[in-house]
Amino acid sequence: MTYVLPVPTPPSLPVSGGGTLFPVRRVFCVGRNYGDHAREMGADPNREPPFFFLKPADAVFAPRPAASGDARPVVPYPPQTADLHHEVELVVALGKGGAAIDPADALDAVWGYGVGVDLTRRDLQSEAKNLRRPWDLAKGFDFSGPCSPLSPVGDGVHPDRGRIWLSVDGSPRQEGDLADQIWAVPEIIAHLSRSVTLQPGDLIFTGTPAGVGALTRGSTVMAGIDGVAELSFTIE
Ligand code: MN
């Protein structure tokens, strides 16, 4: 059998160091995984198990310099919002899959890590919450998941602490520590794998610390996780 349309190239992220690509299969995101961010969104961080939403796989991309030769990587300001928010997050890239994974075995599924920004049309999300409708188009729009190149796990060392931060135009906006995650990476993988069979190529955005806020056209974002990765881009 042949396909009736050209088969698209799978979404991918570059691997740090260059030369190879990580094929992205699905993009799962954790809601409210740092207590201070849960509180700033009006929720009680102590009463909720982790919950998940998804972005389309092709929403994730590594920002690249514009074709004009301008050296700044750019991310387009999306349509249908007047309140585009940044959420810096540790991104976990899975190299193995599985269902009902035991937390003690979960890190064996991890291929590597990066830092990403869960861009959010906050006005659409608030409206969806108020109307008890899905969040999908508040979270899963084109270019909604800018991400750094991914680094493979080295020497079995998995980041479970370290500063996670984001600045806009040089001003600090978000600051936290991976150690402050309510649900650590093994627990997230174990929990998610009880709802879906995870697959190689799946990404997990693991939630954001406090300090989320608005971006406008021209905002320059710098974000990072100490010892893991950094990312920068300008909203255009
Ligand atoms: Mn998020």
Boltz pocket constraint, residues with backbone or C-beta under 6 A from the ligand:
constraints:
  - pocket:
      binder: B
      contacts: [[A, 29], [A, 30], [A, 31], [A, 87], [A, 89], [A, 118], [A, 205], [A, 207], [A, 208]]
      max_distance: 6.0
